[in-house]
Amino acid sequence: MDFNPCMKHKIVRKVVRDFSEAELGPIAHEIDRDARFPWEVIDKMRILDFFGLQIPRKYGGAEVDSISYAITIEELSRVCAAIGLCVTVHNSVGAAPIVRFGTEKQKERFLPPMACGERIGAFCLTEANAGSDASGVETNAVQQETGYVINGTKIFVTNGGICGYALIFATTTDLSGEASTSVFIVEKGMDGFSVGEIEDLCGMRANPVSSLFLEDCLVPLDNCLGSSVSGVRIALTALDTGRIGIAAQALGIAQGAFEAAVKYAKERHQFKKPISSFQTIQNYLADMATDIDAGRLLLYRACALKDEQKPFGTEAAMAKLYCSKVATRTTSLAMQIHGGYGYSKEYDVERYFRDAKVTEIYEGTSEVQRLVISRAVLA
């Protein structure tokens, strides 16, 4: 096993880091404060293929390897986690299920607009009474001769306020009356499909999270994804890939907070010397550096297994579980190192602290990750 990054991965990291610091860095505080989605930066991201990272070249995507993908999400999130979230959800649980389960006709129709960022994807599983239980969705789709009539509400939809395509999980009833779970590609502008108000959240405030409403929304038969495949299977498969993205996002948040803490510790003086000279601060920084490195190795192992087309679900769950914990622990220590300044919105660590917590919740809570891991262990 080679632990040294290849030249390709070094270049990917440099390109994304330079872009993030130049384009996202100057506005990260403002868009968080105002809960504003920065369309002006999104237009520049399209040129760099950020929205086609996991889409095959055949359909206009970049088709990068999984480690390059993780590095991209990590570097975006290191500066602005909300935009890292937009990109990873679009790629990993928005486009990837279409790549994996879509018909050739569906791929040719939906993937090119997603690859260029013309249509941003959303993954709509969570409801008021369904989240961790993927089979418990109450949104209902009734099959008719011309398509499916869908009724229901999806909540806490990442990219919900800006999505062009939404993957809607619904309980279907076919013409014979048999019920199952299916996935539908619902397009912006379809009759009966509407977006709720943007949620006022603790963190990730620059991502337009919202509810989506479907009221007698007629969706063509051709928009049923993987018609012969269980919707629950599609959900679980998509979430395996999604957890790689969220682990990378959490790692980026931790890295950003760590770098801010190192910088501050060298600059801040107490008792006539920098606080970086105190053993307690050194211990904090040592723990943070070790945690981040360990998380990165777990993440890249899951990425390598995915690219080798080997089972990676357990490893992705481990990476997501650990990296999200590293994010919350690292941002907390970074805030502690900053002291009172860390509690001020003038410093980035306050934003990192708020952004970190949700990585333990979405794409499967930490408790669900432990369930996935323990099942593999006991098997």
Secondary structure, DSSP 8 states (H G I E B T S, - for coil): ---S--HHHHHHHHHHHHHIIIIIGGGHHHHHHHT---HHHHHHHHHTTGGGTTS-GGGT-----HHHHHHHHHHHHHH-HHHHHHHHIIIIIIIHHHHHH--HHHHHHHHHHHHTTSS-EEEE--BTTBSS-GGG---EEEE-SSEEEEEEEEEEETTTTT-SEEEEEEEEE-TT--EEEEEEEEETT-TTEEEEEE---SS-TTS--EEEEEEEEEEEGGGEETTTS-HHHHHHHHHHHHHHHHHHHHHHHHHHHHHHHHHHHHH-EETTEEGGGSHHHHHHHHHHHHHHHHHHHHHHHHHHHHHTT---HHHHHHHHHHHHHHHHHHHHHHHHHHGGGGGSTTSHHHHHHHHHHGGGTTTS-HHHHHHHHHHHHH-
